[in-house]
């Protein structure tokens, strides 16, 4: 798994936790955290797919 994908997943998990805390406290700031979680999960998904496509293009199958 690419390093960028790992970092993006870590950010995604932290933003989900921040959103839960924000909503539990009654703050609408959790909406921003949910949007950031969506962006970071998309970054992780893109990085994994890009690495897989590069591996297939070079002929390495793992």
HTML snippet that shows the backbone in 3Dmol.js (N, CA, C, O; Angstrom):
<script src="https://3Dmol.org/build/3Dmol-min.js"></script>
<div id="view" style="width:600px;height:400px;position:relative"></div>
<script>
const pdb = `
ATOM      1  N   UNK A   1       0.843  -1.178   0.000  1.00  0.00           N
ATOM      2  CA  UNK A   1       0.000   0.000   0.000  1.00  0.00           C
ATOM      3  C   UNK A   1       0.889   1.243   0.000  1.00  0.00           C
ATOM      4  O   UNK A   1       1.823   1.333   0.798  1.00  0.00           O
ATOM      5  N   UNK A   2       0.614   2.188  -0.875  1.00  0.00           N
ATOM      6  CA  UNK A   2       1.431   3.405  -0.943  1.00  0.00           C
ATOM      7  C   UNK A   2       1.373   4.206   0.359  1.00  0.00           C
ATOM      8  O   UNK A   2       0.375   4.195   1.080  1.00  0.00           O
ATOM      9  N   UNK A   3       2.455   4.884   0.624  1.00  0.00           N
ATOM     10  CA  UNK A   3       2.547   5.658   1.867  1.00  0.00           C
ATOM     11  C   UNK A   3       1.483   6.752   1.929  1.00  0.00           C
ATOM     12  O   UNK A   3       0.915   7.008   2.990  1.00  0.00           O
ATOM     13  N   UNK A   4       1.216   7.391   0.802  1.00  0.00           N
ATOM     14  CA  UNK A   4       0.189   8.437   0.778  1.00  0.00           C
ATOM     15  C   UNK A   4      -1.181   7.877   1.151  1.00  0.00           C
ATOM     16  O   UNK A   4      -1.962   8.538   1.836  1.00  0.00           O
ATOM     17  N   UNK A   5      -1.469   6.665   0.703  1.00  0.00           N
ATOM     18  CA  UNK A   5      -2.753   6.047   1.039  1.00  0.00           C
ATOM     19  C   UNK A   5      -2.854   5.765   2.531  1.00  0.00           C
ATOM     20  O   UNK A   5      -3.918   5.930   3.127  1.00  0.00           O
ATOM     21  N   UNK A   6      -1.765   5.346   3.126  1.00  0.00           N
ATOM     22  CA  UNK A   6      -1.765   5.079   4.570  1.00  0.00           C
ATOM     23  C   UNK A   6      -2.012   6.366   5.346  1.00  0.00           C
ATOM     24  O   UNK A   6      -2.799   6.388   6.292  1.00  0.00           O
ATOM     25  N   UNK A   7      -1.337   7.437   4.943  1.00  0.00           N
ATOM     26  CA  UNK A   7      -1.529   8.728   5.604  1.00  0.00           C
ATOM     27  C   UNK A   7      -2.956   9.230   5.416  1.00  0.00           C
ATOM     28  O   UNK A   7      -3.553   9.770   6.347  1.00  0.00           O
ATOM     29  N   UNK A   8      -3.501   9.054   4.223  1.00  0.00           N
ATOM     30  CA  UNK A   8      -4.866   9.504   3.964  1.00  0.00           C
ATOM     31  C   UNK A   8      -5.871   8.713   4.799  1.00  0.00           C
ATOM     32  O   UNK A   8      -6.852   9.278   5.282  1.00  0.00           O
ATOM     33  N   UNK A   9      -5.636   7.420   4.971  1.00  0.00           N
ATOM     34  CA  UNK A   9      -6.523   6.624   5.820  1.00  0.00           C
ATOM     35  C   UNK A   9      -6.424   7.040   7.279  1.00  0.00           C
ATOM     36  O   UNK A   9      -7.423   7.047   7.998  1.00  0.00           O
ATOM     37  N   UNK A  10      -5.224   7.385   7.712  1.00  0.00           N
ATOM     38  CA  UNK A  10      -5.048   7.874   9.072  1.00  0.00           C
ATOM     39  C   UNK A  10      -5.798   9.192   9.275  1.00  0.00           C
ATOM     40  O   UNK A  10      -6.477   9.376  10.285  1.00  0.00           O
ATOM     41  N   UNK A  11      -5.674  10.092   8.325  1.00  0.00           N
ATOM     42  CA  UNK A  11      -6.400  11.368   8.400  1.00  0.00           C
ATOM     43  C   UNK A  11      -7.906  11.123   8.373  1.00  0.00           C
ATOM     44  O   UNK A  11      -8.658  11.790   9.084  1.00  0.00           O
ATOM     45  N   UNK A  12      -8.341  10.180   7.565  1.00  0.00           N
ATOM     46  CA  UNK A  12      -9.762   9.854   7.483  1.00  0.00           C
ATOM     47  C   UNK A  12     -10.280   9.361   8.836  1.00  0.00           C
ATOM     48  O   UNK A  12     -11.341   9.791   9.287  1.00  0.00           O
ATOM     49  N   UNK A  13      -9.550   8.479   9.471  1.00  0.00           N
ATOM     50  CA  UNK A  13      -9.968   7.966  10.777  1.00  0.00           C
ATOM     51  C   UNK A  13     -10.005   9.074  11.821  1.00  0.00           C
ATOM     52  O   UNK A  13     -10.922   9.120  12.641  1.00  0.00           O
ATOM     53  N   UNK A  14      -9.029   9.958  11.801  1.00  0.00           N
ATOM     54  CA  UNK A  14      -9.014  11.054  12.764  1.00  0.00           C
ATOM     55  C   UNK A  14     -10.151  12.040  12.525  1.00  0.00           C
ATOM     56  O   UNK A  14     -10.744  12.545  13.478  1.00  0.00           O
ATOM     57  N   UNK A  15     -10.455  12.317  11.271  1.00  0.00           N
ATOM     58  CA  UNK A  15     -11.545  13.249  10.997  1.00  0.00           C
ATOM     59  C   UNK A  15     -12.907  12.647  11.335  1.00  0.00           C
ATOM     60  O   UNK A  15     -13.813  13.368  11.750  1.00  0.00           O
ATOM     61  N   UNK A  16     -13.059  11.352  11.165  1.00  0.00           N
ATOM     62  CA  UNK A  16     -14.307  10.705  11.575  1.00  0.00           C
ATOM     63  C   UNK A  16     -14.461  10.792  13.089  1.00  0.00           C
ATOM     64  O   UNK A  16     -15.553  11.067  13.588  1.00  0.00           O
ATOM     65  N   UNK A  17     -13.382  10.562  13.816  1.00  0.00           N
ATOM     66  CA  UNK A  17     -13.436  10.688  15.275  1.00  0.00           C
ATOM     67  C   UNK A  17     -13.763  12.122  15.688  1.00  0.00           C
ATOM     68  O   UNK A  17     -14.542  12.339  16.616  1.00  0.00           O
ATOM     69  N   UNK A  18     -13.173  13.096  15.003  1.00  0.00           N
ATOM     70  CA  UNK A  18     -13.458  14.496  15.312  1.00  0.00           C
ATOM     71  C   UNK A  18     -14.914  14.839  15.004  1.00  0.00           C
ATOM     72  O   UNK A  18     -15.535  15.613  15.732  1.00  0.00           O
ATOM     73  N   UNK A  19     -15.455  14.274  13.942  1.00  0.00           N
ATOM     74  CA  UNK A  19     -16.854  14.523  13.602  1.00  0.00           C
ATOM     75  C   UNK A  19     -17.780  13.945  14.665  1.00  0.00           C
ATOM     76  O   UNK A  19     -18.764  14.577  15.050  1.00  0.00           O
ATOM     77  N   UNK A  20     -17.465  12.753  15.131  1.00  0.00           N
ATOM     78  CA  UNK A  20     -18.295  12.128  16.176  1.00  0.00           C
ATOM     79  C   UNK A  20     -18.269  12.978  17.436  1.00  0.00           C
ATOM     80  O   UNK A  20     -19.312  13.214  18.047  1.00  0.00           O
ATOM     81  N   UNK A  21     -17.100  13.437  17.828  1.00  0.00           N
ATOM     82  CA  UNK A  21     -16.986  14.272  19.026  1.00  0.00           C
ATOM     83  C   UNK A  21     -17.751  15.582  18.833  1.00  0.00           C
ATOM     84  O   UNK A  21     -18.455  16.031  19.738  1.00  0.00           O
ATOM     85  N   UNK A  22     -17.613  16.190  17.663  1.00  0.00           N
ATOM     86  CA  UNK A  22     -18.303  17.456  17.403  1.00  0.00           C
ATOM     87  C   UNK A  22     -19.817  17.292  17.450  1.00  0.00           C
ATOM     88  O   UNK A  22     -20.516  18.105  18.055  1.00  0.00           O
ATOM     89  N   UNK A  23     -20.316  16.248  16.818  1.00  0.00           N
ATOM     90  CA  UNK A  23     -21.761  16.033  16.833  1.00  0.00           C
ATOM     91  C   UNK A  23     -22.250  15.655  18.231  1.00  0.00           C
ATOM     92  O   UNK A  23     -23.358  16.029  18.616  1.00  0.00           O
ATOM     93  N   UNK A  24     -21.449  14.926  18.988  1.00  0.00           N
ATOM     94  CA  UNK A  24     -21.837  14.561  20.346  1.00  0.00           C
ATOM     95  C   UNK A  24     -21.939  15.792  21.243  1.00  0.00           C
ATOM     96  O   UNK A  24     -22.750  15.830  22.168  1.00  0.00           O
ATOM     97  N   UNK A  25     -21.123  16.784  20.965  1.00  0.00           N
ATOM     98  CA  UNK A  25     -21.175  18.034  21.734  1.00  0.00           C
ATOM     99  C   UNK A  25     -22.226  18.998  21.202  1.00  0.00           C
ATOM    100  O   UNK A  25     -22.428  20.071  21.770  1.00  0.00           O
ATOM    101  N   UNK A  26     -22.891  18.628  20.126  1.00  0.00           N
ATOM    102  CA  UNK A  26     -23.940  19.470  19.572  1.00  0.00           C
ATOM    103  C   UNK A  26     -23.443  20.549  18.631  1.00  0.00           C
ATOM    104  O   UNK A  26     -24.162  21.512  18.363  1.00  0.00           O
ATOM    105  N   UNK A  27     -22.238  20.408  18.131  1.00  0.00           N
ATOM    106  CA  UNK A  27     -21.663  21.411  17.242  1.00  0.00           C
ATOM    107  C   UNK A  27     -21.874  21.001  15.786  1.00  0.00           C
ATOM    108  O   UNK A  27     -21.715  19.836  15.421  1.00  0.00           O
ATOM    109  N   UNK A  28     -22.235  21.985  14.966  1.00  0.00           N
ATOM    110  CA  UNK A  28     -22.402  21.733  13.545  1.00  0.00           C
ATOM    111  C   UNK A  28     -21.071  21.721  12.808  1.00  0.00           C
ATOM    112  O   UNK A  28     -21.034  21.494  11.598  1.00  0.00           O
ATOM    113  N   UNK A  29     -19.986  21.962  13.522  1.00  0.00           N
ATOM    114  CA  UNK A  29     -18.663  21.901  12.918  1.00  0.00           C
ATOM    115  C   UNK A  29     -18.345  20.474  12.443  1.00  0.00           C
ATOM    116  O   UNK A  29     -17.448  20.281  11.623  1.00  0.00           O
ATOM    117  N   UNK A  30     -19.066  19.496  12.950  1.00  0.00           N
ATOM    118  CA  UNK A  30     -18.881  18.117  12.520  1.00  0.00           C
ATOM    119  C   UNK A  30     -19.108  17.920  11.036  1.00  0.00           C
ATOM    120  O   UNK A  30     -18.556  16.999  10.435  1.00  0.00           O
ATOM    121  N   UNK A  31     -19.928  18.790  10.438  1.00  0.00           N
ATOM    122  CA  UNK A  31     -20.170  18.695   8.993  1.00  0.00           C
ATOM    123  C   UNK A  31     -18.867  18.909   8.230  1.00  0.00           C
ATOM    124  O   UNK A  31     -18.603  18.223   7.243  1.00  0.00           O
ATOM    125  N   UNK A  32     -18.065  19.847   8.680  1.00  0.00           N
ATOM    126  CA  UNK A  32     -16.776  20.100   8.038  1.00  0.00           C
ATOM    127  C   UNK A  32     -15.876  18.878   8.174  1.00  0.00           C
ATOM    128  O   UNK A  32     -15.184  18.504   7.227  1.00  0.00           O
ATOM    129  N   UNK A  33     -15.884  18.259   9.348  1.00  0.00           N
ATOM    130  CA  UNK A  33     -15.067  17.067   9.568  1.00  0.00           C
ATOM    131  C   UNK A  33     -15.517  15.916   8.672  1.00  0.00           C
ATOM    132  O   UNK A  33     -14.688  15.155   8.174  1.00  0.00           O
ATOM    133  N   UNK A  34     -16.816  15.789   8.468  1.00  0.00           N
ATOM    134  CA  UNK A  34     -17.324  14.731   7.582  1.00  0.00           C
ATOM    135  C   UNK A  34     -16.861  14.971   6.147  1.00  0.00           C
ATOM    136  O   UNK A  34     -16.481  14.032   5.446  1.00  0.00           O
ATOM    137  N   UNK A  35     -16.893  16.222   5.716  1.00  0.00           N
ATOM    138  CA  UNK A  35     -16.426  16.536   4.364  1.00  0.00           C
ATOM    139  C   UNK A  35     -14.932  16.249   4.212  1.00  0.00           C
ATOM    140  O   UNK A  35     -14.502  15.729   3.182  1.00  0.00           O
ATOM    141  N   UNK A  36     -14.146  16.584   5.223  1.00  0.00           N
ATOM    142  CA  UNK A  36     -12.714  16.276   5.174  1.00  0.00           C
ATOM    143  C   UNK A  36     -12.464  14.765   5.171  1.00  0.00           C
ATOM    144  O   UNK A  36     -11.531  14.288   4.525  1.00  0.00           O
ATOM    145  N   UNK A  37     -13.293  14.023   5.888  1.00  0.00           N
ATOM    146  CA  UNK A  37     -13.160  12.560   5.873  1.00  0.00           C
ATOM    147  C   UNK A  37     -13.433  12.017   4.477  1.00  0.00           C
ATOM    148  O   UNK A  37     -12.756  11.095   4.023  1.00  0.00           O
ATOM    149  N   UNK A  38     -14.414  12.579   3.805  1.00  0.00           N
ATOM    150  CA  UNK A  38     -14.716  12.146   2.438  1.00  0.00           C
ATOM    151  C   UNK A  38     -13.577  12.431   1.482  1.00  0.00           C
ATOM    152  O   UNK A  38     -13.236  11.595   0.645  1.00  0.00           O
ATOM    153  N   UNK A  39     -12.993  13.600   1.605  1.00  0.00           N
ATOM    154  CA  UNK A  39     -11.867  13.958   0.730  1.00  0.00           C
ATOM    155  C   UNK A  39     -10.672  13.037   0.979  1.00  0.00           C
ATOM    156  O   UNK A  39     -10.044  12.558   0.035  1.00  0.00           O
ATOM    157  N   UNK A  40     -10.363  12.795   2.247  1.00  0.00           N
ATOM    158  CA  UNK A  40      -9.195  11.956   2.550  1.00  0.00           C
ATOM    159  C   UNK A  40      -9.424  10.502   2.150  1.00  0.00           C
ATOM    160  O   UNK A  40      -8.486   9.829   1.722  1.00  0.00           O
ATOM    161  N   UNK A  41     -10.657  10.004   2.282  1.00  0.00           N
ATOM    162  CA  UNK A  41     -10.910   8.624   1.849  1.00  0.00           C
ATOM    163  C   UNK A  41     -10.799   8.511   0.331  1.00  0.00           C
ATOM    164  O   UNK A  41     -10.322   7.498  -0.183  1.00  0.00           O
ATOM    165  N   UNK A  42     -11.233   9.536  -0.382  1.00  0.00           N
ATOM    166  CA  UNK A  42     -11.078   9.529  -1.843  1.00  0.00           C
ATOM    167  C   UNK A  42      -9.605   9.578  -2.245  1.00  0.00           C
ATOM    168  O   UNK A  42      -9.205   8.940  -3.219  1.00  0.00           O
ATOM    169  N   UNK A  43      -8.803  10.329  -1.503  1.00  0.00           N
ATOM    170  CA  UNK A  43      -7.362  10.368  -1.779  1.00  0.00           C
ATOM    171  C   UNK A  43      -6.731   8.994  -1.576  1.00  0.00           C
ATOM    172  O   UNK A  43      -5.893   8.566  -2.371  1.00  0.00           O
ATOM    173  N   UNK A  44      -7.134   8.308  -0.515  1.00  0.00           N
ATOM    174  CA  UNK A  44      -6.597   6.969  -0.255  1.00  0.00           C
ATOM    175  C   UNK A  44      -7.003   6.003  -1.362  1.00  0.00           C
ATOM    176  O   UNK A  44      -6.175   5.244  -1.866  1.00  0.00           O
ATOM    177  N   UNK A  45      -8.272   6.034  -1.735  1.00  0.00           N
ATOM    178  CA  UNK A  45      -8.771   5.149  -2.783  1.00  0.00           C
ATOM    179  C   UNK A  45      -8.035   5.415  -4.101  1.00  0.00           C
ATOM    180  O   UNK A  45      -7.644   4.476  -4.795  1.00  0.00           O
ATOM    181  N   UNK A  46      -7.849   6.683  -4.441  1.00  0.00           N
ATOM    182  CA  UNK A  46      -7.156   7.046  -5.674  1.00  0.00           C
ATOM    183  C   UNK A  46      -5.713   6.552  -5.647  1.00  0.00           C
ATOM    184  O   UNK A  46      -5.220   6.034  -6.649  1.00  0.00           O
ATOM    185  N   UNK A  47      -5.034   6.704  -4.521  1.00  0.00           N
ATOM    186  CA  UNK A  47      -3.630   6.285  -4.420  1.00  0.00           C
ATOM    187  C   UNK A  47      -3.488   4.776  -4.584  1.00  0.00           C
ATOM    188  O   UNK A  47      -2.568   4.301  -5.250  1.00  0.00           O
ATOM    189  N   UNK A  48      -4.399   4.029  -3.977  1.00  0.00           N
ATOM    190  CA  UNK A  48      -4.340   2.568  -4.088  1.00  0.00           C
ATOM    191  C   UNK A  48      -4.602   2.143  -5.526  1.00  0.00           C
ATOM    192  O   UNK A  48      -3.895   1.287  -6.059  1.00  0.00           O
ATOM    193  N   UNK A  49      -5.613   2.735  -6.158  1.00  0.00           N
ATOM    194  CA  UNK A  49      -5.921   2.378  -7.546  1.00  0.00           C
ATOM    195  C   UNK A  49      -4.792   2.763  -8.494  1.00  0.00           C
ATOM    196  O   UNK A  49      -4.493   2.023  -9.431  1.00  0.00           O
ATOM    197  N   UNK A  50      -4.162   3.916  -8.262  1.00  0.00           N
ATOM    198  CA  UNK A  50      -3.058   4.353  -9.104  1.00  0.00           C
ATOM    199  C   UNK A  50      -1.865   3.404  -8.971  1.00  0.00           C
ATOM    200  O   UNK A  50      -1.236   3.050  -9.968  1.00  0.00           O
ATOM    201  N   UNK A  51      -1.557   2.995  -7.741  1.00  0.00           N
ATOM    202  CA  UNK A  51      -0.444   2.065  -7.537  1.00  0.00           C
ATOM    203  C   UNK A  51      -0.730   0.713  -8.187  1.00  0.00           C
ATOM    204  O   UNK A  51       0.164   0.087  -8.755  1.00  0.00           O
ATOM    205  N   UNK A  52      -1.973   0.275  -8.100  1.00  0.00           N
ATOM    206  CA  UNK A  52      -2.341  -1.000  -8.720  1.00  0.00           C
ATOM    207  C   UNK A  52      -2.215  -0.916 -10.242  1.00  0.00           C
ATOM    208  O   UNK A  52      -1.719  -1.845 -10.879  1.00  0.00           O
ATOM    209  N   UNK A  53      -2.660   0.187 -10.815  1.00  0.00           N
ATOM    210  CA  UNK A  53      -2.562   0.354 -12.264  1.00  0.00           C
ATOM    211  C   UNK A  53      -1.112   0.425 -12.709  1.00  0.00           C
ATOM    212  O   UNK A  53      -0.766  -0.118 -13.758  1.00  0.00           O
ATOM    213  N   UNK A  54      -0.259   1.082 -11.938  1.00  0.00           N
ATOM    214  CA  UNK A  54       1.171   1.161 -12.284  1.00  0.00           C
ATOM    215  C   UNK A  54       1.829  -0.217 -12.203  1.00  0.00           C
ATOM    216  O   UNK A  54       2.662  -0.566 -13.040  1.00  0.00           O
ATOM    217  N   UNK A  55       1.445  -1.000 -11.185  1.00  0.00           N
ATOM    218  CA  UNK A  55       1.999  -2.357 -11.065  1.00  0.00           C
ATOM    219  C   UNK A  55       1.583  -3.221 -12.253  1.00  0.00           C
ATOM    220  O   UNK A  55       2.393  -3.980 -12.786  1.00  0.00           O
ATOM    221  N   UNK A  56       0.324  -3.105 -12.665  1.00  0.00           N
ATOM    222  CA  UNK A  56      -0.144  -3.892 -13.795  1.00  0.00           C
ATOM    223  C   UNK A  56       0.499  -3.443 -15.101  1.00  0.00           C
ATOM    224  O   UNK A  56       0.728  -4.256 -15.997  1.00  0.00           O
ATOM    225  N   UNK A  57       0.787  -2.157 -15.207  1.00  0.00           N
ATOM    226  CA  UNK A  57       1.411  -1.636 -16.424  1.00  0.00           C
ATOM    227  C   UNK A  57       2.852  -2.114 -16.560  1.00  0.00           C
ATOM    228  O   UNK A  57       3.335  -2.328 -17.671  1.00  0.00           O
ATOM    229  N   UNK A  58       3.539  -2.283 -15.427  1.00  0.00           N
ATOM    230  CA  UNK A  58       4.920  -2.737 -15.497  1.00  0.00           C
ATOM    231  C   UNK A  58       5.031  -4.254 -15.596  1.00  0.00           C
ATOM    232  O   UNK A  58       6.112  -4.789 -15.846  1.00  0.00           O
ATOM    233  N   UNK A  59       3.923  -4.936 -15.403  1.00  0.00           N
ATOM    234  CA  UNK A  59       3.922  -6.389 -15.550  1.00  0.00           C
ATOM    235  C   UNK A  59       4.144  -7.143 -14.263  1.00  0.00           C
ATOM    236  O   UNK A  59       4.132  -8.374 -14.278  1.00  0.00           O
ATOM    237  N   UNK A  60       4.344  -6.473 -13.162  1.00  0.00           N
ATOM    238  CA  UNK A  60       4.516  -7.140 -11.865  1.00  0.00           C
ATOM    239  C   UNK A  60       3.145  -7.468 -11.311  1.00  0.00           C
ATOM    240  O   UNK A  60       2.287  -6.591 -11.216  1.00  0.00           O
ATOM    241  N   UNK A  61       2.928  -8.720 -10.943  1.00  0.00           N
ATOM    242  CA  UNK A  61       1.645  -9.126 -10.376  1.00  0.00           C
ATOM    243  C   UNK A  61       1.849  -9.587  -8.953  1.00  0.00           C
ATOM    244  O   UNK A  61       2.432 -10.640  -8.696  1.00  0.00           O
ATOM    245  N   UNK A  62       1.355  -8.775  -8.031  1.00  0.00           N
ATOM    246  CA  UNK A  62       1.399  -9.122  -6.602  1.00  0.00           C
ATOM    247  C   UNK A  62       0.079  -8.802  -5.982  1.00  0.00           C
ATOM    248  O   UNK A  62      -0.108  -9.014  -4.784  1.00  0.00           O
TER     249      UNK A  62
END
`;
const viewer = $3Dmol.createViewer("view");
viewer.addModel(pdb, "pdb");
viewer.setStyle({}, {cartoon: {color: "spectrum"}});
viewer.zoomTo();
viewer.render();
</script>
